[in-house]
Amino acid sequence: MNPTPPSDRPTVWPLYVVTFLATYTIAVASISAPGIQHSLEIPETRTSLVIGAYSATFAAGLIMSGRLGDRYGRRRMFQLGTAGLAITAFLTAAAPNLELLLIARLLQGCAAAATTPQVLSSIQAILTGERRLRAVGLYSVFAGSGTVGGQVIGGVVNSGFGPEFGWRAAFGSVGVLAIFAWVGARYLTETRSPNPMGLDLRGSIILGISLFLLIAGLTNSAGIDLGSPLSPPGPLVSSAVLLAAAALGLGLLVPHSRGRERAGKPSILPARVMREPGVRLGVTLSCLLFLMIGGFMYNFAILSQIGLGYTPLESGLATLTLALAFVTSSAIAPRLVSRAGGPARGGPRVLLFASVLQACGLASVGLIALLGLSPFAAWFMVAAVLIGGGQGLMLGPLVSVVMTAVPDEVAGLTGGLIATAQQTGIGLGIAILSTVFAGLAQILPMPTAYGITTLGTVVLSLVFAFATVRLRAHGRGV
């Protein structure tokens, strides 16, 4: 039971700080990637692995951490998570080599997973009426603001502290904000679920290891020489082994989930929930959207700083129009959905329009890169308004549309699966799209490789549009 009944005026600002940090940490890592690569003298394939590793453990730990919060107290888990975020941020900033940096990033993902599920659960438990609706709206705004902060603040810090210490200071800023949230966590209202679900530790471990192996295999494949893939054979063989191990691990999750379902035990990927068409489509849409966002932002940081010679500050400022359009469209998305007929009818229409808008922006950026239009940053900032606007309109209504399309009895589990899919998408987006970009850059000028990769992402946006149409067909009351 809840130790404290819902309140009209509880402290909630620490929840917003962590919501901001969830996307800020990812954006900071992406814009810091060239600095990490230069400072530690590691290839781009290893840099993208460092960035994506965080998402692997983040995704794998979300559902279990949510259940731990339901059972042992959401404020308690929030405090543990924010303390872990601060410690791992400073460990990341101080890492002297690739191996320790990778370990710190994996632990950082675990810490982030401990905090994030507690945010919406706490809002649901301690707020009522209009304050709850306003808090949910602010949740999306702070999540979008983290993207702005990560690109701009991360760029300022990277440039201010130089190529050797800039990325370290940027990760250190994550630790400072995490301490701020940890101090505020003592004022949060403690809540628990009256009927907490059991845990699936084995399933969480299998999922985490499998995702990490998948991301490692995909990023490692960028080191294969496209002109002579068997000379040397090492990258091809190691990539095949990693991907095969990932496939085996993900394959084991199916009988594992079915076995726990037969035994009446909870599973990290509950089979009865995954059988719902609306859930499968919602998870696919969430993964696909964040795959596009994560991969696009990472590749832009590499192109702008390594390919075009921009400073991190210049790179961050070039994405400012994208980020502002993202935040603005996220804020107005609920009203657009309402005017279009509500989540069941209007939501899919907004998502369809948003995916086409993003596709137009991606196509424009791809053509700008292929044609070599100059100055690139100015042209990019114009086209990026379409990308940011589209992504904001996709992110805002997506959860409400999916929740409308699934039965009420699985809505809670669906929310956890969607959050897991989002983080998985970021890791896969960085791994897949950076691998395509790096592979093409072996045989083509970097701007040309970037243009082709971005044009390829248009296809993913159109797949998102198709899946949105399919989702509407499974909605309730439509």
Secondary structure, DSSP 8 states (H G I E B T S, - for coil): --SS---SS---HHHHHHHHHHHHHHHHHHHHHHHHHHHHT--HHHHHHHHHHHHHHHHHHHHHHHHHHHHH-HHHHHHHHHHHHHHHHHHHHH--SHHHHHHHHHHHHHHHHHHHHHHHHHHHHH--HHHHHHHHHHHHHHHHHHHHHHHHHHHHHHHHHHHHHHHHHHHHHHHHHHHHHHHHHTTS-----SS-----HHHHHHHHHHHHHHHHHHHHGGGS-TT-TTSS-HHHHHHHHHHHHHHHHHHHHHHHHHHHHHTT---SS-HHHHTSHHHHHHHHHHHHHHHHHHHHHHHHHHIIIIIS---HHHHHHHTHHHHHHHHHHHHHHHHHHHHTTHHHHHHHHHHHHHHHHHHHHHHHHHHHHHHT-SSHHHHHHHHHHHHHHHHHHHHHHHHHHHHHHS-GGGHHHHHHHHHHHHHHHHHHHHHHHHHHHHHHHTTS-HHHHHHHHHHHHHHHHHHHHHHHHHHHHT-TT-
